[in-house]
């Protein structure tokens, strides 16, 4: 997506659905676009317990593979 197209979409308020969902989880979303492509990045806060839960789940999934 060209930077111009991205600006046009953002100025119309399109794409708010994704951004609002991210905000529900106290996260942030960033969209960067250039001639090489478009990158959408998400950041979400985690608590120490949540991070440990993700690590445990990852270990369990690896053990099953």
N, CA, C, O and CB atoms as a CASP TS submission, in Angstrom:
PFRMAT TS
TARGET T0000
AUTHOR 0000-0000-0000
METHOD Language model
MODEL 1
PARENT N/A
ATOM      1  N   UNK     1       0.855  -1.164   0.000  1.00  0.00           N
ATOM      2  CA  UNK     1       0.000   0.000   0.000  1.00  0.00           C
ATOM      3  C   UNK     1       0.904   1.230   0.000  1.00  0.00           C
ATOM      4  O   UNK     1       1.855   1.321   0.777  1.00  0.00           O
ATOM      5  CB  UNK     1      -0.975  -0.004   1.226  1.00  0.00           C
ATOM      6  N   UNK     2       0.604   2.129  -0.844  1.00  0.00           N
ATOM      7  CA  UNK     2       1.418   3.345  -0.920  1.00  0.00           C
ATOM      8  C   UNK     2       1.176   4.226   0.306  1.00  0.00           C
ATOM      9  O   UNK     2       0.104   4.163   0.908  1.00  0.00           O
ATOM     10  CB  UNK     2       1.104   4.130  -2.216  1.00  0.00           C
ATOM     11  N   UNK     3       2.164   5.047   0.682  1.00  0.00           N
ATOM     12  CA  UNK     3       1.962   5.975   1.799  1.00  0.00           C
ATOM     13  C   UNK     3       0.771   6.908   1.565  1.00  0.00           C
ATOM     14  O   UNK     3       0.076   7.283   2.509  1.00  0.00           O
ATOM     15  CB  UNK     3       3.225   6.801   2.026  1.00  0.00           C
ATOM     16  N   UNK     4       0.540   7.278   0.305  1.00  0.00           N
ATOM     17  CA  UNK     4      -0.584   8.152  -0.015  1.00  0.00           C
ATOM     18  C   UNK     4      -1.918   7.460   0.272  1.00  0.00           C
ATOM     19  O   UNK     4      -2.830   8.062   0.840  1.00  0.00           O
ATOM     20  CB  UNK     4      -0.519   8.585  -1.484  1.00  0.00           C
ATOM     21  N   UNK     5      -2.022   6.190  -0.128  1.00  0.00           N
ATOM     22  CA  UNK     5      -3.249   5.425   0.108  1.00  0.00           C
ATOM     23  C   UNK     5      -3.474   5.247   1.603  1.00  0.00           C
ATOM     24  O   UNK     5      -4.605   5.363   2.077  1.00  0.00           O
ATOM     25  CB  UNK     5      -3.182   4.049  -0.593  1.00  0.00           C
ATOM     26  N   UNK     6      -2.406   4.964   2.354  1.00  0.00           N
ATOM     27  CA  UNK     6      -2.509   4.830   3.800  1.00  0.00           C
ATOM     28  C   UNK     6      -3.026   6.123   4.429  1.00  0.00           C
ATOM     29  O   UNK     6      -3.903   6.088   5.292  1.00  0.00           O
ATOM     30  CB  UNK     6      -1.150   4.451   4.401  1.00  0.00           C
ATOM     31  N   UNK     7      -2.490   7.250   4.002  1.00  0.00           N
ATOM     32  CA  UNK     7      -2.950   8.546   4.526  1.00  0.00           C
ATOM     33  C   UNK     7      -4.414   8.774   4.215  1.00  0.00           C
ATOM     34  O   UNK     7      -5.164   9.273   5.054  1.00  0.00           O
ATOM     35  CB  UNK     7      -2.115   9.691   3.947  1.00  0.00           C
ATOM     36  N   UNK     8      -4.826   8.405   3.001  1.00  0.00           N
ATOM     37  CA  UNK     8      -6.228   8.565   2.606  1.00  0.00           C
ATOM     38  C   UNK     8      -7.139   7.721   3.494  1.00  0.00           C
ATOM     39  O   UNK     8      -8.172   8.203   3.959  1.00  0.00           O
ATOM     40  CB  UNK     8      -6.419   8.176   1.126  1.00  0.00           C
ATOM     41  N   UNK     9      -6.767   6.479   3.729  1.00  0.00           N
ATOM     42  CA  UNK     9      -7.571   5.587   4.566  1.00  0.00           C
ATOM     43  C   UNK     9      -7.647   6.123   5.992  1.00  0.00           C
ATOM     44  O   UNK     9      -8.721   6.150   6.592  1.00  0.00           O
ATOM     45  CB  UNK     9      -6.984   4.161   4.561  1.00  0.00           C
ATOM     46  N   UNK    10      -6.505   6.550   6.533  1.00  0.00           N
ATOM     47  CA  UNK    10      -6.492   7.056   7.901  1.00  0.00           C
ATOM     48  C   UNK    10      -7.301   8.337   8.043  1.00  0.00           C
ATOM     49  O   UNK    10      -7.933   8.554   9.077  1.00  0.00           O
ATOM     50  CB  UNK    10      -5.068   7.297   8.354  1.00  0.00           C
ATOM     51  N   UNK    11      -7.292   9.188   7.023  1.00  0.00           N
ATOM     52  CA  UNK    11      -8.038  10.443   7.097  1.00  0.00           C
ATOM     53  C   UNK    11      -9.548  10.205   7.076  1.00  0.00           C
ATOM     54  O   UNK    11     -10.308  11.011   7.613  1.00  0.00           O
ATOM     55  CB  UNK    11      -7.641  11.359   5.943  1.00  0.00           C
ATOM     56  N   UNK    12      -9.989   9.107   6.460  1.00  0.00           N
ATOM     57  CA  UNK    12     -11.415   8.777   6.425  1.00  0.00           C
ATOM     58  C   UNK    12     -11.870   8.065   7.693  1.00  0.00           C
ATOM     59  O   UNK    12     -13.067   7.891   7.925  1.00  0.00           O
ATOM     60  CB  UNK    12     -11.721   7.912   5.215  1.00  0.00           C
ATOM     61  N   UNK    13     -10.905   7.657   8.509  1.00  0.00           N
ATOM     62  CA  UNK    13     -11.261   6.942   9.728  1.00  0.00           C
ATOM     63  C   UNK    13     -11.464   5.460   9.508  1.00  0.00           C
ATOM     64  O   UNK    13     -11.935   4.771  10.412  1.00  0.00           O
ATOM     65  CB  UNK    13     -12.498   7.526  10.316  1.00  0.00           C
ATOM     66  N   UNK    14     -11.123   4.943   8.335  1.00  0.00           N
ATOM     67  CA  UNK    14     -11.240   3.515   8.077  1.00  0.00           C
ATOM     68  C   UNK    14     -10.206   2.772   8.906  1.00  0.00           C
ATOM     69  O   UNK    14      -9.193   3.341   9.313  1.00  0.00           O
ATOM     70  CB  UNK    14     -11.063   3.204   6.571  1.00  0.00           C
ATOM     71  N   UNK    15     -10.470   1.513   9.149  1.00  0.00           N
ATOM     72  CA  UNK    15      -9.537   0.710   9.905  1.00  0.00           C
ATOM     73  C   UNK    15      -9.645   0.910  11.405  1.00  0.00           C
ATOM     74  O   UNK    15      -8.822   0.400  12.165  1.00  0.00           O
ATOM     75  CB  UNK    15      -8.159   1.009   9.465  1.00  0.00           C
ATOM     76  N   UNK    16     -10.650   1.645  11.829  1.00  0.00           N
ATOM     77  CA  UNK    16     -10.804   1.910  13.258  1.00  0.00           C
ATOM     78  C   UNK    16     -11.154   0.621  14.001  1.00  0.00           C
ATOM     79  O   UNK    16     -10.832   0.500  15.183  1.00  0.00           O
ATOM     80  CB  UNK    16     -11.890   2.982  13.498  1.00  0.00           C
ATOM     81  N   UNK    17     -11.786  -0.319  13.363  1.00  0.00           N
ATOM     82  CA  UNK    17     -12.170  -1.569  14.021  1.00  0.00           C
ATOM     83  C   UNK    17     -10.984  -2.272  14.659  1.00  0.00           C
ATOM     84  O   UNK    17     -11.051  -2.664  15.824  1.00  0.00           O
ATOM     85  CB  UNK    17     -12.834  -2.496  13.028  1.00  0.00           C
ATOM     86  N   UNK    18      -9.907  -2.435  13.915  1.00  0.00           N
ATOM     87  CA  UNK    18      -8.708  -3.077  14.465  1.00  0.00           C
ATOM     88  C   UNK    18      -8.127  -2.256  15.598  1.00  0.00           C
ATOM     89  O   UNK    18      -7.779  -2.798  16.647  1.00  0.00           O
ATOM     90  CB  UNK    18      -7.654  -3.279  13.373  1.00  0.00           C
ATOM     91  N   UNK    19      -8.022  -0.972  15.396  1.00  0.00           N
ATOM     92  CA  UNK    19      -7.430  -0.093  16.406  1.00  0.00           C
ATOM     93  C   UNK    19      -8.257  -0.132  17.695  1.00  0.00           C
ATOM     94  O   UNK    19      -7.698  -0.165  18.791  1.00  0.00           O
ATOM     95  CB  UNK    19      -7.330   1.359  15.872  1.00  0.00           C
ATOM     96  N   UNK    20      -9.572  -0.128  17.566  1.00  0.00           N
ATOM     97  CA  UNK    20     -10.434  -0.178  18.754  1.00  0.00           C
ATOM     98  C   UNK    20     -10.283  -1.499  19.491  1.00  0.00           C
ATOM     99  O   UNK    20     -10.294  -1.523  20.721  1.00  0.00           O
ATOM    100  CB  UNK    20     -11.899   0.033  18.362  1.00  0.00           C
ATOM    101  N   UNK    21     -10.143  -2.587  18.764  1.00  0.00           N
ATOM    102  CA  UNK    21      -9.937  -3.884  19.420  1.00  0.00           C
ATOM    103  C   UNK    21      -8.631  -3.900  20.197  1.00  0.00           C
ATOM    104  O   UNK    21      -8.570  -4.416  21.313  1.00  0.00           O
ATOM    105  CB  UNK    21      -9.945  -5.018  18.386  1.00  0.00           C
ATOM    106  N   UNK    22      -7.599  -3.339  19.612  1.00  0.00           N
ATOM    107  CA  UNK    22      -6.304  -3.271  20.287  1.00  0.00           C
ATOM    108  C   UNK    22      -6.420  -2.435  21.556  1.00  0.00           C
ATOM    109  O   UNK    22      -5.865  -2.801  22.592  1.00  0.00           O
ATOM    110  CB  UNK    22      -5.227  -2.682  19.349  1.00  0.00           C
ATOM    111  N   UNK    23      -7.125  -1.333  21.484  1.00  0.00           N
ATOM    112  CA  UNK    23      -7.300  -0.460  22.658  1.00  0.00           C
ATOM    113  C   UNK    23      -8.058  -1.153  23.784  1.00  0.00           C
ATOM    114  O   UNK    23      -7.833  -0.852  24.956  1.00  0.00           O
ATOM    115  CB  UNK    23      -8.037   0.814  22.259  1.00  0.00           C
ATOM    116  N   UNK    24      -8.965  -2.090  23.440  1.00  0.00           N
ATOM    117  CA  UNK    24      -9.691  -2.830  24.466  1.00  0.00           C
ATOM    118  C   UNK    24      -8.731  -3.573  25.394  1.00  0.00           C
ATOM    119  O   UNK    24      -9.032  -3.785  26.568  1.00  0.00           O
ATOM    120  CB  UNK    24     -10.667  -3.815  23.819  1.00  0.00           C
ATOM    121  N   UNK    25      -7.585  -3.962  24.864  1.00  0.00           N
ATOM    122  CA  UNK    25      -6.589  -4.692  25.643  1.00  0.00           C
ATOM    123  C   UNK    25      -5.426  -3.795  26.071  1.00  0.00           C
ATOM    124  O   UNK    25      -4.346  -4.273  26.416  1.00  0.00           O
ATOM    125  CB  UNK    25      -6.063  -5.870  24.838  1.00  0.00           C
ATOM    126  N   UNK    26      -5.677  -2.475  26.038  1.00  0.00           N
ATOM    127  CA  UNK    26      -4.699  -1.473  26.432  1.00  0.00           C
ATOM    128  C   UNK    26      -3.430  -1.536  25.576  1.00  0.00           C
ATOM    129  O   UNK    26      -2.333  -1.235  26.048  1.00  0.00           O
ATOM    130  CB  UNK    26      -4.344  -1.649  27.894  1.00  0.00           C
ATOM    131  N   UNK    27      -3.599  -1.928  24.318  1.00  0.00           N
ATOM    132  CA  UNK    27      -2.477  -2.006  23.404  1.00  0.00           C
ATOM    133  C   UNK    27      -2.417  -0.806  22.482  1.00  0.00           C
ATOM    134  O   UNK    27      -3.267   0.083  22.524  1.00  0.00           O
ATOM    135  CB  UNK    27      -2.554  -3.270  22.595  1.00  0.00           C
ATOM    136  N   UNK    28      -1.401  -0.804  21.658  1.00  0.00           N
ATOM    137  CA  UNK    28      -1.254   0.237  20.643  1.00  0.00           C
ATOM    138  C   UNK    28      -1.003  -0.416  19.297  1.00  0.00           C
ATOM    139  O   UNK    28      -0.502  -1.537  19.214  1.00  0.00           O
ATOM    140  CB  UNK    28      -0.104   1.214  21.003  1.00  0.00           C
ATOM    141  N   UNK    29      -1.359   0.304  18.251  1.00  0.00           N
ATOM    142  CA  UNK    29      -1.186  -0.182  16.893  1.00  0.00           C
ATOM    143  C   UNK    29      -0.499   0.897  16.077  1.00  0.00           C
ATOM    144  O   UNK    29      -0.806   2.081  16.211  1.00  0.00           O
ATOM    145  CB  UNK    29      -2.543  -0.581  16.260  1.00  0.00           C
ATOM    146  N   UNK    30       0.428   0.484  15.233  1.00  0.00           N
ATOM    147  CA  UNK    30       1.136   1.425  14.364  1.00  0.00           C
ATOM    148  C   UNK    30       1.162   0.841  12.956  1.00  0.00           C
ATOM    149  O   UNK    30       1.429  -0.346  12.770  1.00  0.00           O
ATOM    150  CB  UNK    30       2.591   1.707  14.887  1.00  0.00           C
ATOM    151  N   UNK    31       0.884   1.681  11.976  1.00  0.00           N
ATOM    152  CA  UNK    31       0.933   1.269  10.570  1.00  0.00           C
ATOM    153  C   UNK    31       1.981   2.111   9.867  1.00  0.00           C
ATOM    154  O   UNK    31       1.917   3.340   9.886  1.00  0.00           O
ATOM    155  CB  UNK    31      -0.464   1.419   9.876  1.00  0.00           C
ATOM    156  N   UNK    32       2.950   1.442   9.243  1.00  0.00           N
ATOM    157  CA  UNK    32       3.971   2.100   8.434  1.00  0.00           C
ATOM    158  C   UNK    32       3.862   1.565   7.017  1.00  0.00           C
ATOM    159  O   UNK    32       3.651   0.370   6.809  1.00  0.00           O
ATOM    160  CB  UNK    32       5.405   1.868   9.018  1.00  0.00           C
ATOM    161  N   UNK    33       4.006   2.448   6.049  1.00  0.00           N
ATOM    162  CA  UNK    33       3.907   2.028   4.668  1.00  0.00           C
ATOM    163  C   UNK    33       4.927   2.768   3.826  1.00  0.00           C
ATOM    164  O   UNK    33       5.121   3.974   3.979  1.00  0.00           O
ATOM    165  CB  UNK    33       2.497   2.259   4.131  1.00  0.00           C
ATOM    166  N   UNK    34       5.575   2.033   2.939  1.00  0.00           N
ATOM    167  CA  UNK    34       6.487   2.639   1.974  1.00  0.00           C
ATOM    168  C   UNK    34       6.469   1.797   0.707  1.00  0.00           C
ATOM    169  O   UNK    34       5.626   0.912   0.564  1.00  0.00           O
ATOM    170  CB  UNK    34       7.934   2.754   2.553  1.00  0.00           C
ATOM    171  N   UNK    35       7.373   2.057  -0.198  1.00  0.00           N
ATOM    172  CA  UNK    35       7.362   1.337  -1.476  1.00  0.00           C
ATOM    173  C   UNK    35       7.673  -0.147  -1.318  1.00  0.00           C
ATOM    174  O   UNK    35       7.369  -0.937  -2.212  1.00  0.00           O
ATOM    175  CB  UNK    35       8.360   1.960  -2.429  1.00  0.00           C
ATOM    176  N   UNK    36       8.279  -0.542  -0.188  1.00  0.00           N
ATOM    177  CA  UNK    36       8.608  -1.953   0.045  1.00  0.00           C
ATOM    178  C   UNK    36       7.410  -2.733   0.583  1.00  0.00           C
ATOM    179  O   UNK    36       7.395  -3.962   0.515  1.00  0.00           O
ATOM    180  CB  UNK    36       9.779  -2.067   1.021  1.00  0.00           C
ATOM    181  N   UNK    37       6.407  -2.035   1.116  1.00  0.00           N
ATOM    182  CA  UNK    37       5.241  -2.722   1.644  1.00  0.00           C
ATOM    183  C   UNK    37       4.667  -2.004   2.848  1.00  0.00           C
ATOM    184  O   UNK    37       5.027  -0.868   3.157  1.00  0.00           O
ATOM    185  CB  UNK    37       5.593  -4.141   2.011  1.00  0.00           C
ATOM    186  N   UNK    38       3.770  -2.693   3.514  1.00  0.00           N
ATOM    187  CA  UNK    38       3.083  -2.135   4.673  1.00  0.00           C
ATOM    188  C   UNK    38       3.349  -3.016   5.880  1.00  0.00           C
ATOM    189  O   UNK    38       3.264  -4.241   5.793  1.00  0.00           O
ATOM    190  CB  UNK    38       1.560  -2.006   4.414  1.00  0.00           C
ATOM    191  N   UNK    39       3.672  -2.393   7.004  1.00  0.00           N
ATOM    192  CA  UNK    39       3.912  -3.115   8.250  1.00  0.00           C
ATOM    193  C   UNK    39       2.904  -2.628   9.285  1.00  0.00           C
ATOM    194  O   UNK    39       2.769  -1.428   9.525  1.00  0.00           O
ATOM    195  CB  UNK    39       5.382  -2.911   8.754  1.00  0.00           C
ATOM    196  N   UNK    40       2.200  -3.581   9.892  1.00  0.00           N
ATOM    197  CA  UNK    40       1.274  -3.270  10.976  1.00  0.00           C
ATOM    198  C   UNK    40       1.860  -3.888  12.233  1.00  0.00           C
ATOM    199  O   UNK    40       2.093  -5.095  12.290  1.00  0.00           O
ATOM    200  CB  UNK    40      -0.187  -3.807  10.684  1.00  0.00           C
ATOM    201  N   UNK    41       2.098  -3.057  13.243  1.00  0.00           N
ATOM    202  CA  UNK    41       2.700  -3.520  14.491  1.00  0.00           C
ATOM    203  C   UNK    41       1.723  -3.317  15.634  1.00  0.00           C
ATOM    204  O   UNK    41       0.983  -2.334  15.677  1.00  0.00           O
ATOM    205  CB  UNK    41       4.027  -2.781  14.774  1.00  0.00           C
ATOM    206  N   UNK    42       1.736  -4.267  16.559  1.00  0.00           N
ATOM    207  CA  UNK    42       0.880  -4.198  17.735  1.00  0.00           C
ATOM    208  C   UNK    42       1.746  -4.370  18.970  1.00  0.00           C
ATOM    209  O   UNK    42       2.685  -5.166  18.975  1.00  0.00           O
ATOM    210  CB  UNK    42      -0.240  -5.275  17.685  1.00  0.00           C
ATOM    211  N   UNK    43       1.426  -3.619  20.016  1.00  0.00           N
ATOM    212  CA  UNK    43       2.099  -3.757  21.303  1.00  0.00           C
ATOM    213  C   UNK    43       1.031  -3.910  22.362  1.00  0.00           C
ATOM    214  O   UNK    43       0.064  -3.149  22.396  1.00  0.00           O
ATOM    215  CB  UNK    43       3.029  -2.538  21.609  1.00  0.00           C
ATOM    216  N   UNK    44       1.208  -4.909  23.239  1.00  0.00           N
ATOM    217  CA  UNK    44       0.278  -5.145  24.328  1.00  0.00           C
ATOM    218  C   UNK    44       1.041  -5.264  25.633  1.00  0.00           C
ATOM    219  O   UNK    44       2.085  -5.914  25.687  1.00  0.00           O
ATOM    220  CB  UNK    44      -0.559  -6.407  24.071  1.00  0.00           C
ATOM    221  N   UNK    45       0.525  -4.636  26.696  1.00  0.00           N
ATOM    222  CA  UNK    45       1.186  -4.786  27.987  1.00  0.00           C
ATOM    223  C   UNK    45       0.936  -6.196  28.525  1.00  0.00           C
ATOM    224  O   UNK    45      -0.116  -6.786  28.280  1.00  0.00           O
ATOM    225  CB  UNK    45       0.683  -3.715  28.993  1.00  0.00           C
ATOM    226  N   UNK    46       1.898  -6.715  29.247  1.00  0.00           N
ATOM    227  CA  UNK    46       1.719  -8.010  29.874  1.00  0.00           C
ATOM    228  C   UNK    46       2.132  -7.925  31.331  1.00  0.00           C
ATOM    229  O   UNK    46       3.034  -7.173  31.697  1.00  0.00           O
ATOM    230  CB  UNK    46       2.524  -9.093  29.141  1.00  0.00           C
ATOM    231  N   UNK    47       1.479  -8.684  32.123  1.00  0.00           N
ATOM    232  CA  UNK    47       1.856  -8.780  33.522  1.00  0.00           C
ATOM    233  C   UNK    47       2.860  -9.930  33.648  1.00  0.00           C
ATOM    234  O   UNK    47       2.951 -10.758  32.742  1.00  0.00           O
ATOM    235  CB  UNK    47       0.597  -9.004  34.444  1.00  0.00           C
ATOM    236  N   UNK    48       3.605  -9.999  34.734  1.00  0.00           N
ATOM    237  CA  UNK    48       4.522 -11.138  34.910  1.00  0.00           C
ATOM    238  C   UNK    48       3.795 -12.472  34.832  1.00  0.00           C
ATOM    239  O   UNK    48       4.327 -13.430  34.271  1.00  0.00           O
ATOM    240  CB  UNK    48       5.247 -11.031  36.247  1.00  0.00           C
ATOM    241  N   UNK    49       2.573 -12.551  35.391  1.00  0.00           N
ATOM    242  CA  UNK    49       1.821 -13.804  35.327  1.00  0.00           C
ATOM    243  C   UNK    49       1.438 -14.145  33.892  1.00  0.00           C
ATOM    244  O   UNK    49       1.539 -15.301  33.482  1.00  0.00           O
ATOM    245  CB  UNK    49       0.565 -13.717  36.197  1.00  0.00           C
ATOM    246  N   UNK    50       1.000 -13.149  33.128  1.00  0.00           N
ATOM    247  CA  UNK    50       0.623 -13.392  31.737  1.00  0.00           C
ATOM    248  C   UNK    50       1.824 -13.877  30.932  1.00  0.00           C
ATOM    249  O   UNK    50       1.699 -14.789  30.116  1.00  0.00           O
ATOM    250  CB  UNK    50       0.038 -12.117  31.105  1.00  0.00           C
ATOM    251  N   UNK    51       2.977 -13.276  31.158  1.00  0.00           N
ATOM    252  CA  UNK    51       4.186 -13.694  30.448  1.00  0.00           C
ATOM    253  C   UNK    51       4.533 -15.135  30.806  1.00  0.00           C
ATOM    254  O   UNK    51       4.926 -15.912  29.935  1.00  0.00           O
ATOM    255  CB  UNK    51       5.368 -12.756  30.783  1.00  0.00           C
ATOM    256  N   UNK    52       4.393 -15.501  32.084  1.00  0.00           N
ATOM    257  CA  UNK    52       4.670 -16.874  32.516  1.00  0.00           C
ATOM    258  C   UNK    52       3.669 -17.843  31.891  1.00  0.00           C
ATOM    259  O   UNK    52       4.042 -18.945  31.490  1.00  0.00           O
ATOM    260  CB  UNK    52       4.625 -16.979  34.055  1.00  0.00           C
ATOM    261  N   UNK    53       2.396 -17.438  31.807  1.00  0.00           N
ATOM    262  CA  UNK    53       1.378 -18.289  31.187  1.00  0.00           C
ATOM    263  C   UNK    53       1.695 -18.543  29.716  1.00  0.00           C
ATOM    264  O   UNK    53       1.528 -19.662  29.231  1.00  0.00           O
ATOM    265  CB  UNK    53      -0.009 -17.648  31.322  1.00  0.00           C
ATOM    266  N   UNK    54       2.145 -17.524  29.013  1.00  0.00           N
ATOM    267  CA  UNK    54       2.511 -17.680  27.594  1.00  0.00           C
ATOM    268  C   UNK    54       3.692 -18.633  27.473  1.00  0.00           C
ATOM    269  O   UNK    54       3.705 -19.494  26.593  1.00  0.00           O
ATOM    270  CB  UNK    54       2.857 -16.303  26.949  1.00  0.00           C
ATOM    271  N   UNK    55       4.677 -18.489  28.342  1.00  0.00           N
ATOM    272  CA  UNK    55       5.844 -19.369  28.315  1.00  0.00           C
ATOM    273  C   UNK    55       5.436 -20.816  28.572  1.00  0.00           C
ATOM    274  O   UNK    55       5.916 -21.724  27.894  1.00  0.00           O
ATOM    275  CB  UNK    55       6.882 -18.917  29.355  1.00  0.00           C
ATOM    276  N   UNK    56       4.563 -21.036  29.536  1.00  0.00           N
ATOM    277  CA  UNK    56       4.083 -22.386  29.846  1.00  0.00           C
ATOM    278  C   UNK    56       3.338 -22.974  28.654  1.00  0.00           C
ATOM    279  O   UNK    56       3.570 -24.125  28.285  1.00  0.00           O
ATOM    280  CB  UNK    56       3.168 -22.368  31.088  1.00  0.00           C
ATOM    281  N   UNK    57       2.456 -22.204  28.056  1.00  0.00           N
ATOM    282  CA  UNK    57       1.700 -22.673  26.898  1.00  0.00           C
ATOM    283  C   UNK    57       2.629 -22.996  25.739  1.00  0.00           C
ATOM    284  O   UNK    57       2.445 -24.009  25.065  1.00  0.00           O
ATOM    285  CB  UNK    57       0.671 -21.628  26.471  1.00  0.00           C
ATOM    286  N   UNK    58       3.620 -22.151  25.500  1.00  0.00           N
ATOM    287  CA  UNK    58       4.580 -22.403  24.417  1.00  0.00           C
ATOM    288  C   UNK    58       5.324 -23.707  24.651  1.00  0.00           C
ATOM    289  O   UNK    58       5.512 -24.492  23.722  1.00  0.00           O
ATOM    290  CB  UNK    58       5.582 -21.239  24.295  1.00  0.00           C
ATOM    291  N   UNK    59       5.748 -23.943  25.893  1.00  0.00           N
ATOM    292  CA  UNK    59       6.463 -25.188  26.228  1.00  0.00           C
ATOM    293  C   UNK    59       5.572 -26.400  26.013  1.00  0.00           C
ATOM    294  O   UNK    59       6.020 -27.419  25.488  1.00  0.00           O
ATOM    295  CB  UNK    59       6.958 -25.155  27.685  1.00  0.00           C
ATOM    296  N   UNK    60       4.307 -26.291  26.418  1.00  0.00           N
ATOM    297  CA  UNK    60       3.363 -27.406  26.231  1.00  0.00           C
ATOM    298  C   UNK    60       3.141 -27.704  24.754  1.00  0.00           C
ATOM    299  O   UNK    60       3.090 -28.867  24.353  1.00  0.00           O
ATOM    300  CB  UNK    60       2.020 -27.090  26.903  1.00  0.00           C
ATOM    301  N   UNK    61       3.012 -26.672  23.955  1.00  0.00           N
ATOM    302  CA  UNK    61       2.797 -26.871  22.513  1.00  0.00           C
ATOM    303  C   UNK    61       4.033 -27.482  21.855  1.00  0.00           C
ATOM    304  O   UNK    61       3.903 -28.337  20.980  1.00  0.00           O
ATOM    305  CB  UNK    61       2.444 -25.533  21.831  1.00  0.00           C
ATOM    306  N   UNK    62       5.209 -27.062  22.258  1.00  0.00           N
ATOM    307  CA  UNK    62       6.439 -27.636  21.711  1.00  0.00           C
ATOM    308  C   UNK    62       6.566 -29.101  22.080  1.00  0.00           C
ATOM    309  O   UNK    62       7.013 -29.908  21.265  1.00  0.00           O
ATOM    310  CB  UNK    62       7.658 -26.865  22.209  1.00  0.00           C
ATOM    311  N   UNK    63       6.176 -29.459  23.307  1.00  0.00           N
ATOM    312  CA  UNK    63       6.263 -30.844  23.765  1.00  0.00           C
ATOM    313  C   UNK    63       5.335 -31.746  22.959  1.00  0.00           C
ATOM    314  O   UNK    63       5.631 -32.925  22.766  1.00  0.00           O
ATOM    315  CB  UNK    63       5.924 -30.935  25.256  1.00  0.00           C
ATOM    316  N   UNK    64       4.223 -31.207  22.493  1.00  0.00           N
ATOM    317  CA  UNK    64       3.254 -31.998  21.707  1.00  0.00           C
ATOM    318  C   UNK    64       3.708 -32.208  20.280  1.00  0.00           C
ATOM    319  O   UNK    64       3.275 -33.158  19.628  1.00  0.00           O
ATOM    320  CB  UNK    64       1.896 -31.320  21.705  1.00  0.00           C
ATOM    321  N   UNK    65       4.565 -31.347  19.787  1.00  0.00           N
ATOM    322  CA  UNK    65       4.978 -31.403  18.372  1.00  0.00           C
ATOM    323  C   UNK    65       5.943 -32.540  18.089  1.00  0.00           C
ATOM    324  O   UNK    65       6.376 -32.714  16.950  1.00  0.00           O
ATOM    325  CB  UNK    65       5.619 -30.092  17.963  1.00  0.00           C
TER
END
